[in-house]
Structure formats: structure tokens, C-alpha cells
């Protein structure tokens, strides 16, 4: 639906950087396109839902705190 709206309007989706390390490869290459359900990693090409990113963030905090 969002693609149809963007096709009719002058607004284009933007890719936004996510300031969190990738749960799979630990690189800082996560980004999300407006209107997309998943966040992608530019290094390992993995896709993550919001819940998966939350779990990955918690795991990263545990690893760095130890």
C-alpha cells in the first residue's frame, strides 16, 4: 500500500540508519526503509523484525557488560 501512495505523491521513502550493532555480524550497518517491516544489515544481508532487534540489543548489552 505504501508503494502505491509513494507512486502517487511526491514523497519518496528514505533509508534510515539504525544505531545498533547487527545481531548476526556485530557491524554497524543496520538500516530500515520507511514503511518496511524489516531492518536489514548492509554487511551480512540479514533481515530482522523489531522483536528480533530488541532481543539482539539485550544480548549485546549482556555481552558488553560482562
C-alpha positions as CSV (number, residue, x, y, z in Angstrom):
1,X,0.0,0.0,0.0
2,X,2.8,2.4,0.9
3,X,4.4,1.9,-2.6
4,X,1.1,2.9,-4.2
5,X,0.9,6.0,-2.1
6,X,4.6,7.0,-2.8
7,X,3.9,6.4,-6.5
8,X,1.0,9.0,-6.5
9,X,2.7,11.6,-4.2
10,X,6.0,13.4,-4.4
11,X,7.2,11.7,-1.2
12,X,9.8,9.0,-1.5
13,X,10.8,6.5,1.2
14,X,14.0,7.2,3.0
15,X,16.6,4.7,4.3
16,X,17.4,5.4,7.9
17,X,20.4,4.2,9.8
18,X,19.8,2.2,12.9
19,X,22.3,2.9,15.7
20,X,22.6,-0.7,16.9
21,X,25.0,-3.4,16.0
22,X,23.8,-6.2,13.8
23,X,22.7,-9.3,15.9
24,X,24.3,-11.6,13.4
25,X,27.7,-10.0,12.5
26,X,28.0,-7.1,15.0
27,X,28.6,-4.5,12.3
28,X,27.1,-1.1,12.5
29,X,25.4,-1.4,9.1
30,X,21.7,-1.7,10.0
31,X,19.1,0.4,8.2
32,X,15.4,0.5,7.6
33,X,13.4,1.9,4.7
34,X,10.3,3.9,5.6
35,X,7.3,1.7,5.5
36,X,9.2,-1.6,5.5
37,X,8.6,-4.2,8.3
38,X,12.2,-5.4,8.5
39,X,15.5,-3.9,9.2
40,X,18.4,-5.0,7.0
41,X,22.1,-5.3,7.5
42,X,24.3,-3.9,4.8
43,X,27.2,-6.3,5.7
44,X,25.6,-9.8,6.0
45,X,22.3,-9.1,4.3
46,X,20.3,-10.4,7.2
47,X,16.7,-9.1,7.9
48,X,15.4,-8.5,11.4
49,X,11.9,-7.7,12.8
50,X,11.6,-5.2,15.6
51,X,11.3,-8.1,18.2
52,X,14.5,-9.7,16.9
53,X,16.3,-6.4,17.1
54,X,15.2,-6.0,20.7
55,X,16.5,-9.4,21.6
56,X,19.8,-8.7,19.8
57,X,20.1,-5.4,21.7
58,X,19.6,-7.1,25.0
59,X,22.1,-9.8,24.1
60,X,24.7,-7.1,23.1
61,X,24.2,-5.4,26.4
62,X,24.8,-8.6,28.3
63,X,28.0,-9.4,26.2
64,X,29.5,-5.9,26.7
65,X,28.6,-5.7,30.4
66,X,30.4,-8.9,31.3
